[in-house]
Amino acid sequence: MFRRGALSHPTCFLLSLAMLFLSQMEARSLNPCVEVIPNVTYRCMELNLSGVPAEIPPSIQNLDLSFNPLKSLGSNYFSAVSALRFLDLTRCHIQTIADYAFEDLHNLLTLILTGNPLWHLGPTAFHGLTSLQRLVAVEMNISSLADLPIGNLHTLQELNMGKNHVDSLKLPKYFSSLAFLQFLNLHSNRISSISRGDLDVLQGEKGANLTLVLSINDIKYIQPGAFAGIHLRELSLRSCFENSGVMKACIQGLAGLQVHRLVLGEFRNIGRVEDFSNGLLDGLCQVQVQEFVLIHFQKFCNGTDTLFDCLVNTSTIRLLNIFLNQVTAVPASRVQQLECKLCKFIEVPAKKLSSFKDLRVLRITKSKYLTGFLQQFQDLPNLETLDLSENRLSFIQCCSFHLAGTPKLKHLNLSFNSIISLSGGFNVKELVSLDLQHSKLNGVGSLPVFLSLGKLVYLDISYTSTHVISQYVFCGLESLQVLKMAGNSFQENNLDNIFMNLTQLLTLDVSSCNLMQVSLSTFASLHKLQELNISHNKLLTFDPLAYVPLQALTVLDISSNQLTVLTKTLESLPSRLVCLDLSDNLLDCSCSHLSFLEWAKEHRDLLRSPERVLCHSPEHVKNVSVLNFDLSSCRLSAALVATSVGMSLAGALFLFLIYKYYFNLYYGLVLLSGCRRYAERDDTYDAFVIHSSKDNDWVREELVETLEGGMPPFHLCLHYRDFTPGVPIASSIIQEGFLSSRKVIAVISNHFLESKWCSFEFEIAQSWQFVEGKAGIVLIVLEDVDKVLLRRRLGLSRYLRRNTYLEWKDREISRHLFWRQLRTALLHGKT
């Protein structure tokens, strides 16, 4: 056996490490969950829990218990957290859910049960969930919809049963009581056939708001009439058919269906139907569809003749990622919106698409194959929006010829293409918005190509390699309100009077244009302008007089230029300005610009990102915030300095010497007093607290409240509370502090290191420790203290080895260990 007092140093070290590890494990067990929002949201993932932790408050609303081995949910399992609104039980190995397991959760809105190998579910398991809106039961080994006892969930809006073993779409009668159900997801199940009567509970308008997802089921047969009389909001049948023959037959089985949105096609990584053959969609002639979506068909070579045959009454058609390179036949139809995204057109099929006489919106986007626009849109009297963005179009003489048959066109988007020549001008008189950004433009900058666009409100020609050399570029744009032309260039890098006729302009962006100057007459006509972005240029000066006409301006961004100061009369800035961005400039903070520095401090609320408004010169204040610049250093006159220096030099020197030796004197007296009065100590207090007055909040709210209000209670000596009024501070430190306390607690912070009184008290404490011959100092180092400065200022390295040394970190486990170690240190020697 080990004899008392015979433990070696290595053994003690190992035991201390073991105690520390056990204490950390104990702290983790006391509060294992993460408190995301105090008393509202807790995250308890992967903590090996077998139930709801006892420390979870009853007021909690959101609880994540996923990936814990709960295994079984008994009756009233969550009675202690009855206020829950969100509960996640993903992959908790739950095999049994007893009757009334969720009885107390009357406020629960979302319940997630994903990935639990369920083998028993009580018939009244979901009773009590009177507010439930969303139930996720993915991967739960459910074989039939009838096995899910949810007929009492009258408020349910979403039911997700993906990746189960459901082999029939037969909807139980209880579905008729789910009046608010909007989303039923049965993807990746085992449904192979759909028969008459399976959807009888949805007859009429009962399913008009329901989205039914049957994607990734191996459907081989849909009995004709199975969907007759059914109204759905959306039906998704992606990757459901093994070949085009099965797909064609099953689509015919949809006869009688009325659906707002029908989604057919494949997934990118699950391609089953090899080819889109003629007549594949013939069955849709017996289906009423408002919006048809066809997704991801790679082989679409010979099947376009019948593509639109049965979609004549459809209002919206979306073709996404379809290998469609031509449109061979388009019957007369009522299609109002056609979208072809990621299709394989080589040329804009303007002539064929002109057959859609009712077309209002046409989008052909994101095709790396689309390079030509040679045809003309003919007789599209209702077309209002044409989006040809993010292709590789390259064409000349845009766009009067191409758009001759679109008299009502209002919105044109040709952005993110290759080369577009505007030398032919526009003759689209109803155009309201025109987006050409990130397409290389020819003809803009030297010719008034927008003369006929008198109704244009929005124009974006940003990053179009436009070089403006003519002041008549924007002639004809009398109604323009938004002009974006960032990333272009101007003659001689000068922003001249090119906006003279844009009297209705509200927003102007000329950022990143290599501008070096702004003429005084540039904004003379822009009396209604509200937002101006002139950032990321090379402006060397800012003359407020150039901005005088902008009296309606509210936002001005002149960041990332080369401005050194705002000169002349700052009062000339628009009176309505609420946001000014001066960040990332080369601001000069010398005293010669005192008026600007004063103005910046007075208008700090006006500045956006004030932390980035930094001094660039002089060198000694570089990267100092303008708002933190010391204005007093500039306000003393030379005469006043000369006079005051002569009169106060002697006095200052005298006071400095007294101040310096004042501490040394008291230091000696303390040593003498300590040797003389060591036997007279009364130990009134458990500890005398040395701290900076700027750390009062932490001392009162954390240290005093925890130690004096805890068990056992400690009595602390605090200068602001326990020192006798009228007694010199140094005497109080000695008599009422050190001579009346068993221990000394030093709260080390950046403020402590800057305080001479704190340094004085700490020197006395070290000397007193030497007099008593024992370690009586407890050091508490707050967060963010510079450790290098700590050792240099106080020479702490030799004391940290001899005294209790604690670091305060405001984290739950760290706080627990901190208070236990501090109490242990203070209990040493206490009766």
C-alpha positions in Angstrom: 0.0 0.0 0.0 1.0 3.6 -0.5 2.1 5.2 2.7 0.8 8.7 3.6 3.1 11.4 2.2 5.1 8.9 0.1 3.7 10.0 -3.3 6.5 10.9 -5.8 6.4 14.0 -7.9 5.6 12.1 -11.2 2.8 10.3 -9.4 1.3 13.5 -8.2 1.5 15.0 -11.7 -0.3 12.0 -13.2 -3.0 12.1 -10.5 -3.5 15.9 -11.1 -3.9 15.2 -14.8 -6.4 12.5 -14.1 -8.4 14.8 -11.7 -8.4 17.5 -14.4 -9.7 15.1 -17.0 -12.4 13.8 -14.7 -13.4 17.3 -13.8 -13.8 18.2 -17.5 -15.9 15.1 -18.1 -18.0 16.0 -15.1 -18.5 19.5 -16.4 -19.5 18.1 -19.8 -22.0 15.8 -18.2 -23.5 18.7 -16.2 -24.3 20.6 -19.4 -23.5 18.7 -22.6 -25.8 20.6 -24.9 -24.9 23.8 -26.8 -27.1 26.7 -25.9 -27.5 28.4 -29.3 -30.2 30.9 -28.1 -30.5 31.1 -24.3 -33.6 29.3 -23.1 -34.9 29.0 -26.6 -32.6 26.8 -28.8 -30.4 23.9 -27.7 -28.2 21.6 -29.9 -27.5 18.2 -28.3 -26.1 16.3 -31.3 -23.9 13.1 -30.9 -23.7 13.3 -27.1 -24.6 9.7 -26.4 -27.8 10.8 -24.6 -30.5 8.3 -23.7 -33.1 11.0 -23.0 -33.9 14.7 -22.8 -31.1 16.2 -20.5 -32.4 17.3 -17.1 -30.8 20.7 -17.4 -32.8 21.7 -20.5 -35.2 24.5 -19.4 -39.0 23.9 -19.9 -39.2 27.1 -21.9 -37.1 25.7 -24.8 -38.7 26.0 -28.2 -36.1 24.3 -30.5 -34.3 21.1 -29.6 -31.9 19.0 -31.7 -31.3 15.5 -30.3 -30.1 13.9 -33.5 -27.5 11.1 -33.5 -28.2 10.0 -29.9 -29.1 6.4 -29.0 -32.7 7.1 -27.7 -33.9 3.7 -29.0 -37.4 4.0 -27.7 -39.9 6.8 -27.0 -42.3 6.0 -24.2 -45.6 7.8 -23.4 -45.3 11.5 -22.5 -41.6 11.2 -23.4 -41.2 15.0 -23.8 -43.4 16.2 -21.0 -40.5 18.2 -19.5 -40.2 20.4 -22.6 -43.8 20.9 -23.6 -43.2 24.4 -25.2 -41.2 22.8 -28.1 -41.9 24.2 -31.6 -39.1 22.3 -33.4 -37.8 18.8 -32.6 -35.1 16.9 -34.5 -34.7 13.2 -33.8 -32.6 12.2 -36.9 -30.9 8.9 -36.6 -31.5 8.3 -32.9 -31.8 4.4 -33.4 -35.5 4.7 -32.5 -37.2 1.3 -32.9 -40.4 1.9 -30.9 -42.6 4.9 -30.5 -45.3 4.2 -27.9 -48.8 5.6 -27.8 -49.0 9.2 -26.7 -45.2 9.7 -27.0 -45.7 13.3 -28.1 -48.8 13.9 -26.1 -47.6 17.1 -24.4 -46.2 18.9 -27.5 -49.2 20.9 -28.4 -47.1 23.8 -29.8 -44.8 21.6 -32.0 -44.7 22.7 -35.6 -41.9 20.5 -37.0 -41.0 16.9 -36.2 -38.0 15.2 -37.9 -37.7 11.4 -37.6 -35.3 10.7 -40.5 -33.2 7.6 -40.4 -34.8 5.7 -37.5 -35.2 1.8 -38.0 -38.8 1.8 -36.8 -40.5 -1.5 -36.2 -43.3 -0.5 -33.9 -45.4 2.6 -34.0 -48.4 3.0 -31.6 -51.7 3.8 -33.2 -52.0 7.0 -31.1 -48.3 7.8 -31.1 -48.9 11.2 -32.7 -51.8 12.3 -30.5 -51.4 15.6 -28.9 -49.6 17.2 -31.9 -52.4 19.6 -32.4 -50.3 22.3 -34.2 -47.9 20.1 -36.2 -47.3 21.5 -39.7 -44.3 19.5 -41.0 -43.5 15.8 -40.5 -40.3 14.3 -41.9 -40.3 10.5 -41.9 -37.5 9.7 -44.4 -35.8 6.3 -44.2 -38.0 4.8 -41.5 -38.8 1.3 -43.0 -42.4 2.3 -43.6 -44.1 -0.1 -46.0 -47.5 1.5 -46.3 -49.1 4.8 -45.9 -51.7 3.1 -43.8 -49.0 2.3 -41.3 -48.6 5.9 -40.4 -51.3 6.9 -37.9 -51.5 10.6 -38.7 -55.2 11.0 -39.3 -55.4 13.3 -36.2 -52.8 15.8 -37.6 -55.4 18.2 -38.9 -52.9 21.1 -39.2 -50.3 19.1 -41.2 -49.0 20.9 -44.3 -45.9 18.9 -45.3 -45.4 15.1 -45.2 -42.0 13.8 -46.4 -41.8 10.0 -46.6 -39.0 9.6 -49.1 -36.7 6.6 -49.2 -39.1 4.2 -47.5 -40.6 0.9 -48.7 -44.0 2.1 -49.7 -45.2 0.0 -52.7 -48.6 1.5 -53.2 -50.0 5.0 -53.8 -53.3 4.0 -52.2 -54.1 7.0 -50.0 -55.9 6.0 -46.8 -59.2 7.6 -45.9 -57.6 9.7 -43.2 -56.0 11.8 -45.9 -59.4 13.4 -46.4 -59.1 14.9 -42.9 -55.7 16.5 -43.8 -57.4 19.6 -45.2 -54.2 21.8 -45.1 -51.8 19.2 -46.6 -49.8 21.0 -49.3 -46.7 18.8 -49.9 -46.6 15.0 -50.1 -43.1 13.6 -50.9 -42.9 9.9 -51.8 -39.6 10.0 -53.8 -37.4 6.9 -53.8 -40.0 4.4 -52.7 -41.2 1.2 -54.4 -44.3 2.3 -56.1 -44.5 0.4 -59.4 -48.2 0.9 -60.4 -51.0 3.4 -59.8 -54.5 2.1 -60.1 -58.0 3.5 -60.1 -59.2 4.3 -56.6 -55.7 5.0 -55.2 -56.4 8.7 -55.2 -60.1 8.8 -54.5 -59.7 10.9 -51.4 -58.3 13.7 -53.6 -61.3 13.7 -55.9 -62.6 17.1 -57.0 -60.8 20.1 -55.5 -59.5 18.4 -52.4 -56.0 18.2 -53.8 -55.9 21.5 -55.6 -53.2 22.8 -53.3 -51.2 19.6 -53.1 -47.8 19.0 -54.5 -47.2 15.2 -55.1 -43.6 14.0 -55.6 -43.3 10.5 -57.0 -39.8 10.9 -58.5 -37.3 8.0 -58.5 -40.0 5.3 -58.2 -39.9 2.5 -60.7 -43.4 3.1 -62.1 -44.3 0.5 -64.8 -48.0 1.1 -65.2 -50.6 3.8 -64.6 -54.1 2.5 -65.1 -56.1 4.8 -67.4 -58.5 6.8 -65.2 -56.3 6.6 -62.1 -56.0 10.4 -62.1 -59.4 11.2 -63.7 -61.1 14.0 -61.8 -58.0 14.8 -59.7 -56.8 18.4 -59.2 -53.2 18.9 -58.1 -51.0 21.9 -57.7 -47.9 20.0 -58.8 -47.0 16.5 -59.9 -43.3 15.5 -60.2 -42.4 12.3 -62.1 -38.6 12.5 -62.6 -36.6 9.3 -63.3 -39.7 7.1 -62.9 -39.7 5.2 -66.1 -37.2 2.6 -67.4 -37.6 3.5 -71.1 -39.5 5.8 -73.5 -42.2 3.1 -74.1 -43.1 2.8 -70.5 -43.0 6.6 -70.1 -45.4 7.1 -73.0 -47.9 4.6 -71.7 -47.8 6.0 -68.2 -48.3 9.6 -69.4 -51.4 8.3 -71.2 -52.5 7.0 -67.9 -52.6 10.6 -66.6 -55.8 11.3 -68.6 -58.3 13.4 -66.8 -55.7 15.0 -64.5 -55.9 18.8 -63.9 -52.5 20.0 -62.6 -51.0 23.5 -62.3 -47.4 22.3 -62.7 -46.3 19.0 -64.3 -42.6 18.0 -64.0 -41.2 15.2 -66.2 -37.7 14.1 -67.1 -34.6 12.8 -65.4 -32.0 13.6 -62.8 -28.4 14.3 -64.0 -27.0 11.2 -62.3 -30.1 9.0 -62.9 -30.7 8.8 -66.7 -33.1 6.0 -67.6 -35.0 7.1 -70.7 -32.5 7.0 -73.5 -34.3 9.0 -76.2 -37.1 11.4 -76.6 -39.1 9.8 -79.4 -42.0 11.3 -81.4 -45.3 11.0 -79.7 -43.7 10.6 -76.3 -45.9 13.3 -74.8 -49.1 12.5 -76.7 -50.9 11.5 -73.5 -50.7 15.2 -72.3 -53.5 16.0 -74.8 -55.9 14.5 -72.2 -54.3 16.4 -69.3 -55.0 20.0 -68.3 -51.6 21.6 -67.5 -50.9 25.2 -66.9 -47.1 24.9 -66.5 -45.1 22.1 -68.1 -41.4 21.4 -67.0 -39.2 19.0 -68.9 -35.8 18.4 -67.3 -32.6 16.7 -68.4 -33.0 14.8 -71.6 -29.6 14.2 -73.3 -30.8 12.5 -76.5 -33.3 14.7 -78.3 -32.3 14.4 -81.9 -35.4 13.3 -83.8 -38.2 14.0 -81.4 -39.0 17.6 -81.7 -41.8 17.3 -84.3 -44.4 16.5 -81.6 -42.8 18.2 -78.6 -45.4 21.0 -78.5 -48.4 19.1 -80.0 -50.2 18.5 -76.7 -49.1 21.6 -75.0 -51.2 24.1 -77.0 -53.3 25.0 -73.9 -50.3 25.3 -71.6 -49.5 28.8 -70.5 -45.8 28.2 -69.4 -43.2 25.7 -70.8 -39.8 25.3 -69.2 -37.1 23.2 -70.9 -34.1 22.8 -68.6 -30.9 21.1 -69.7 -32.5 19.5 -72.8 -30.3 18.5 -75.8 -32.6 20.5 -78.1 -30.8 22.1 -81.0 -33.7 22.9 -83.2 -37.5 23.6 -83.2 -39.0 21.8 -86.2 -42.8 22.3 -85.7 -44.8 24.6 -83.5 -48.6 24.4 -83.7 -50.8 27.4 -82.8 -50.9 27.5 -79.1 -51.7 29.6 -76.0 -48.2 29.5 -74.5 -47.4 32.8 -72.8 -44.0 32.0 -71.3 -41.3 29.8 -72.8 -38.0 29.1 -71.1 -35.1 27.2 -72.6 -32.2 26.9 -70.1 -29.1 24.9 -70.8 -30.5 23.8 -74.2 -28.2 23.2 -77.2 -29.4 25.8 -79.7 -26.6 27.0 -82.1 -28.7 29.9 -83.3 -31.7 31.7 -81.8 -34.7 30.0 -83.5 -36.5 33.3 -83.9 -38.5 32.3 -86.9 -39.9 29.1 -85.5 -40.6 30.6 -82.1 -42.6 33.4 -83.8 -45.4 30.8 -84.1 -46.2 31.3 -80.4 -48.5 34.3 -81.1 -49.6 34.7 -77.4 -46.0 34.6 -76.1 -45.3 37.3 -73.5 -42.0 36.0 -72.0 -39.2 34.2 -73.8 -36.0 33.1 -72.1 -33.1 31.3 -73.8 -30.2 31.3 -71.4 -27.0 29.6 -70.3 -26.1 27.8 -73.5 -22.4 27.6 -74.4 -23.5 26.5 -77.9 -25.7 29.5 -78.7 -23.5 31.9 -80.8 -25.7 33.2 -83.7 -28.7 35.6 -83.9 -29.4 35.8 -87.7 -33.1 35.3 -87.8 -35.9 37.8 -87.2 -38.7 37.6 -84.7 -41.9 37.9 -86.7 -45.3 38.9 -85.6 -45.0 38.4 -81.8 -47.5 41.2 -80.9 -47.6 40.3 -77.1 -43.9 39.7 -76.4 -42.8 41.9 -73.4 -39.7 40.1 -72.1 -36.8 38.7 -74.1 -33.9 37.2 -72.1 -30.9 35.9 -74.1 -28.4 36.3 -71.3 -25.4 34.1 -70.4 -24.9 32.6 -73.9 -22.1 33.2 -76.4 -24.0 35.4 -78.8 -22.0 37.4 -81.3 -24.0 39.5 -83.9 -23.9 42.8 -85.6 -26.4 45.7 -86.1 -28.4 45.0 -83.0 -31.3 45.2 -82.7 -33.9 46.9 -84.9 -33.8 44.1 -87.5 -34.0 41.2 -85.1 -36.9 42.7 -83.0 -39.0 44.1 -85.8 -41.9 41.9 -85.0 -42.0 42.7 -81.2 -43.8 46.0 -81.0 -44.6 45.6 -77.2 -41.2 44.5 -76.1 -40.4 46.2 -72.7 -37.5 44.2 -71.2 -34.4 43.0 -73.2 -31.5 41.2 -71.5 -28.4 40.5 -73.7 -25.9 40.4 -70.8 -23.0 38.0 -70.4 -22.6 37.3 -74.2 -19.7 37.8 -76.6 -19.7 40.7 -79.0 -22.7 42.8 -79.8 -22.6 45.6 -82.3 -25.1 48.5 -81.7 -24.3 50.4 -84.8 -27.7 49.7 -86.2 -29.3 51.4 -83.2 -32.6 50.4 -81.5 -36.0 50.9 -82.9 -37.9 49.3 -80.0 -39.8 52.3 -78.8 -41.6 50.6 -75.9 -38.4 49.3 -74.3 -38.3 50.0 -70.5 -35.2 48.0 -69.4 -32.1 47.1 -71.3 -29.3 44.9 -69.7 -26.1 44.6 -71.7 -23.6 44.1 -68.9 -20.5 41.9 -69.4 -21.0 41.8 -73.2 -18.5 43.5 -75.4 -20.3 46.4 -77.1 -19.3 48.0 -80.4 -20.7 51.4 -81.3 -21.5 52.7 -77.8 -19.4 55.6 -76.6 -19.1 57.4 -79.9 -22.6 57.3 -81.4 -26.0 58.1 -79.9 -27.3 54.6 -80.4 -30.2 55.0 -77.9 -32.0 57.9 -79.6 -35.3 56.0 -80.1 -35.5 54.6 -76.5 -37.5 57.5 -75.0 -39.3 55.2 -72.5 -36.2 53.4 -71.3 -36.0 53.5 -67.4 -33.2 51.0 -66.7 -29.9 50.7 -68.6 -26.9 48.5 -67.6 -23.8 48.7 -69.8 -21.3 47.7 -67.0 -18.1 46.0 -68.0 -18.8 46.3 -71.8 -15.4 47.7 -72.9 -17.2 50.9 -73.7 -14.9 54.0 -74.2 -16.9 57.2 -74.0 -15.6 59.9 -76.2 -18.9 61.7 -77.1 -21.0 63.9 -74.9 -24.1 62.8 -76.9 -23.9 59.1 -76.0 -27.1 59.1 -73.9 -29.2 61.4 -76.1 -32.8 60.3 -76.3 -33.0 58.7 -72.8 -35.2 61.4 -71.3 -37.0 58.9 -69.0 -33.9 57.0 -67.8 -33.8 56.5 -64.0 -31.1 53.9 -63.5 -27.8 54.0 -65.4 -25.0 51.4 -64.6 -21.8 51.7 -66.5 -19.1 50.4 -64.1 -15.9 49.0 -65.5 -15.7 51.2 -68.6 -13.5 54.2 -69.5 -13.8 57.9 -70.4 -11.7 60.1 -72.6 -8.7 61.4 -70.7 -10.1 59.7 -67.6 -12.3 62.7 -67.0 -16.0 62.4 -66.2 -17.4 65.3 -68.3 -20.9 66.6 -69.0 -22.3 63.5 -70.7 -25.4 63.3 -68.6 -26.9 66.6 -69.6 -30.3 65.2 -70.8 -30.7 62.6 -68.1 -32.9 64.8 -65.9 -34.9 61.9 -64.4 -31.9 59.9 -63.3 -32.1 58.5 -59.8 -29.2 56.0 -59.7 -25.8 56.3 -61.4 -22.9 53.9 -61.1 -19.5 54.9 -62.7 -17.3 52.8 -60.4 -14.1 51.1 -61.6 -13.7 53.4 -64.6 -10.1 54.7 -63.9 -11.5 58.2 -63.4 -9.0 60.8 -62.3 -11.2 63.9 -62.2 -14.8 65.1 -62.2 -15.7 68.3 -64.1 -17.7 70.9 -62.2 -20.5 70.7 -64.8 -20.8 66.9 -64.8 -23.8 66.7 -62.5 -25.4 70.0 -63.5 -28.6 68.4 -64.8 -29.0 65.6 -62.3 -31.2 67.4 -59.8 -33.2 64.2 -58.9 -30.2 61.8 -58.5 -30.4 59.9 -55.2 -27.6 57.3 -55.4 -24.1 57.9 -56.9 -21.4 55.3 -56.9 -18.0 56.7 -58.1 -15.9 54.2 -56.1 -12.8 52.3 -57.1 -11.4 55.0 -59.3 -8.3 57.2 -59.2 -9.7 60.5 -58.0 -7.1 62.7 -56.3 -9.3 65.5 -55.2 -12.9 65.9 -54.1 -14.5 69.2 -54.8 -17.9 69.5 -53.1 -18.8 72.3 -55.6 -19.2 69.7 -58.3 -21.8 68.0 -56.2 -23.9 71.1 -55.4 -26.6 70.3 -58.0 -27.2 66.9 -56.4 -29.5 68.2 -53.7 -31.7 65.0 -53.8 -28.6 62.8 -53.2 -28.9 60.4 -50.3 -26.1 57.9 -50.9 -22.6 58.9 -52.1 -19.9 56.2 -52.5 -16.4 57.6 -53.2 -14.5 54.7 -51.5 -11.3 53.2 -52.8 -10.0 56.3 -54.6 -6.8 58.3 -53.9 -8.4 61.2 -51.9 -6.3 62.9 -49.3 -8.9 65.3 -47.9 -12.3 66.8 -48.6 -11.4 70.4 -49.5 -13.2 73.7 -49.5 -16.7 74.0 -48.0 -17.9 70.7 -46.7 -21.3 72.4 -46.1 -21.8 72.2 -49.9 -22.5 68.5 -49.6 -26.2 67.7 -50.3 -28.4 68.3 -47.3 -30.3 65.0 -47.8 -27.2 62.8 -47.7 -27.6 59.9 -45.2 -24.7 57.7 -46.3 -21.2 58.7 -47.3 -18.5 56.1 -48.0 -15.0 57.4 -47.7 -13.3 54.1 -46.8 -10.0 52.9 -48.4 -8.7 56.3 -49.4 -5.3 58.0 -48.8 -6.5 60.5 -46.1 -4.1 63.0 -44.8 -4.6 63.5 -41.0 -2.1 66.4 -40.6 -3.1 69.5 -38.6 -3.4 71.5 -41.8 -6.6 69.6 -42.5 -8.1 70.2 -39.1 -11.4 71.3 -40.4 -11.9 68.0 -42.3 -10.9 66.0 -39.2 -13.4 67.9 -37.1 -16.1 67.5 -39.7 -15.5 63.7 -39.8 -16.0 63.4 -36.0 -19.1 65.5 -36.0 -20.7 63.5 -38.9 -19.6 60.0 -37.8 -23.2 58.8 -38.2 -23.1 59.8 -41.9 -20.1 57.6 -42.7 -20.5 54.0 -44.0 -17.9 51.5 -42.7 -16.2 54.1 -40.4 -13.7 51.5 -39.3 -12.2 51.6 -42.8 -11.9 55.4 -42.9 -8.2 55.4 -41.9 -5.3 57.9 -41.9 -2.7 57.3 -44.5 -0.3 60.1 -43.5 1.6 61.3 -41.5 3.5 58.1 -40.8 3.0 58.2 -37.1 -0.8 58.0 -37.4 -0.9 55.6 -40.4 -3.8 53.2 -40.2 -5.3 55.1 -37.3 -9.1 55.6 -37.6 -9.9 59.2 -38.6 -12.6 59.1 -35.9 -9.9 58.2 -33.2 -7.5 61.0 -34.2 -6.6 63.3 -31.3 -7.7 66.7 -32.4 -6.2 68.4 -29.3 -2.8 67.9 -30.7 -3.6 70.4 -33.4 -5.4 73.1 -31.4 -2.6 74.5 -29.3 -1.0 77.6 -30.8 2.8 78.0 -30.9 2.7 81.1 -28.6 0.7 79.3 -26.0 3.0 76.3 -26.1 6.1 78.5 -25.6 4.6 80.4 -22.7 3.1 77.3 -20.9 6.3 75.2 -21.3 8.4 77.8 -19.6 6.0 78.3 -16.6 5.2 74.6 -16.0 8.5 72.9 -16.7 9.8 73.3 -13.2 6.4 72.4 -11.6 6.0 69.4 -13.8 9.5 68.1 -13.0 8.9 68.7 -9.3 5.5 66.9 -9.3 7.0 64.1 -11.4 9.8 63.5 -8.8 7.3 63.6 -5.9 5.0 61.2 -7.7 7.8 58.9 -8.5 9.3 58.8 -5.0 5.9 58.9 -3.4 5.4 55.3 -4.4 8.9 54.3 -3.4 8.4 55.9 0.1 5.2 54.0 0.6 6.8 50.9 -0.7 9.5 51.1 2.0 6.9 51.8 4.7 4.9 48.8 3.7 8.0 46.5 4.1 8.7 48.1 7.5 5.1 47.9 8.5 4.9 44.3 7.4 7.8 43.2 9.5 6.6 45.1 12.5 2.9 44.2 12.4 2.9 40.7 11.0 1.8 39.3 14.4 -1.0 41.9 14.6 -3.0 40.7 11.6 -6.7 40.2 12.2 -7.7 38.5 8.8 -11.0 40.3 8.6 -11.2 39.4 4.9 -10.6 36.3 2.9 -8.9 38.2 0.1 -8.0 41.7 -0.9 -8.9 42.4 -4.6 -6.4 44.4 -6.7 -8.0 45.6 -9.9 -8.3 48.5 -12.3 -11.4 50.7 -11.9 -12.2 50.0 -15.6 -12.7 46.3 -14.7 -15.3 47.2 -12.0 -18.2 45.6 -14.0 -16.4 42.2 -14.2 -15.4 42.3 -10.5 -18.9 43.1 -9.3 -20.9 41.0 -11.7 -18.7 37.9 -11.8 -16.1 37.8 -9.0 -18.0 39.4 -6.1 -21.4 37.9 -7.0 -20.1 34.4 -7.4 -17.7 34.3 -4.3 -19.7 36.2 -1.8 -23.0 34.8 -2.9 -21.9 31.2 -3.3 -21.3 28.3 -0.9 -19.2 28.7 1.1 -19.4 32.5 1.1 -16.1 34.5 1.0 -15.6 38.0 2.4 -13.7 40.2 -0.1 -12.0 43.5 0.5 -12.8 46.0 -2.2 -11.4 49.5 -2.3 -14.6 51.2 -3.5 -16.7 49.5 -0.7 -14.5 48.8 2.3 -12.0 51.6 2.5 -12.7 54.3 5.1 -13.5 57.6 3.5 -11.1 60.4 4.1 -8.1 58.2 4.7 -5.2 58.5 2.2 -5.5 55.8 -0.5 -2.0 54.4 0.2 -2.7 54.0 3.9 -6.0 52.2 3.2 -4.2 49.8 0.8 -1.8 48.9 3.6 -4.0 49.0 6.7 -7.4 47.8 5.4 -6.1 45.8 2.5 -3.0 43.7 3.0 -3.0 43.7 6.9 -6.6 42.6 7.1 -6.7 39.9 4.4 -5.5 36.3 4.2 -5.0 36.3 0.4 -4.5 38.8 -2.4 -6.4 38.4 -5.7 -4.9 40.3 -8.6 -7.3 40.8 -11.6 -4.8 41.2 -14.5 -6.1 43.0 -17.6 -4.8 45.5 -20.2 -6.2 48.2 -18.0 -4.3 46.8 -15.0 -1.0 46.9 -16.9 -1.6 50.5 -17.8 -2.3 51.6 -14.2 0.5 52.8 -11.9 -1.7 52.3 -8.8 -2.2 48.7 -9.8 1.5 48.2 -10.3 2.1 49.8 -6.9 -0.3 47.5 -5.2 1.1 44.5 -7.0 4.7 45.3 -5.8 3.4 45.6 -2.2 1.7 42.2 -2.6 4.9 40.6 -3.8 6.8 42.1 -0.9 4.2 41.0 1.6 4.4 37.5 0.2 8.1 37.6 0.9 7.5 38.8 4.5 5.0 36.1 5.2 7.1 33.4 3.5 4.1 31.7 1.8 2.3 31.9 -1.6 -0.6 34.2 -0.9 -1.3 35.8 -4.3 -4.0 34.4 -6.7 -3.5 35.8 -10.2 -6.6 36.0 -12.5 -5.7 36.8 -16.1 -8.6 38.0 -18.1 -9.0 37.3 -21.9 -7.2 39.2 -24.6 -4.3 40.2 -22.3 -1.0 40.6 -24.1 1.2 37.9 -22.5 4.4 39.5 -23.7 3.5 42.8 -22.2 2.4 41.0 -19.0 5.8 39.5 -18.4 7.7 42.7 -19.4 5.6 45.1 -17.2 5.2 42.9 -14.1 7.9 40.3 -14.4 5.3 37.7 -13.9 7.2 34.7 -15.2 8.9 34.0 -11.8 5.6 34.4 -9.9 3.5 32.2 -12.2 5.5 29.2 -11.0 4.9 30.0 -7.3 1.4 31.3 -7.1 -2.1 30.2 -8.1 -2.5 31.3 -11.8 -6.0 31.2 -13.4 -7.2 32.3 -16.8 -10.8 33.6 -17.3 -12.5 32.3 -20.4 -16.2 33.0 -20.9 -17.2 29.5 -21.9 -19.4 27.1 -19.9 -16.8 24.4 -19.1 -14.0 26.9 -18.6 -16.1 28.9 -16.2 -16.9 25.8 -14.2 -13.3 24.8 -13.8 -12.3 28.4 -13.1 -14.6 28.9 -10.1 -13.8 25.5 -8.6 -10.0 26.2 -8.7 -10.5 29.7 -7.3 -12.6 28.5 -4.4 -10.0 25.8 -3.6 -7.2 28.4 -3.5 -9.2 30.7 -1.2 -10.2 27.9 1.1 -6.6 27.1 1.9 -5.9 28.3 5.4 -9.6 29.3 6.1 -11.3 28.1 9.2 
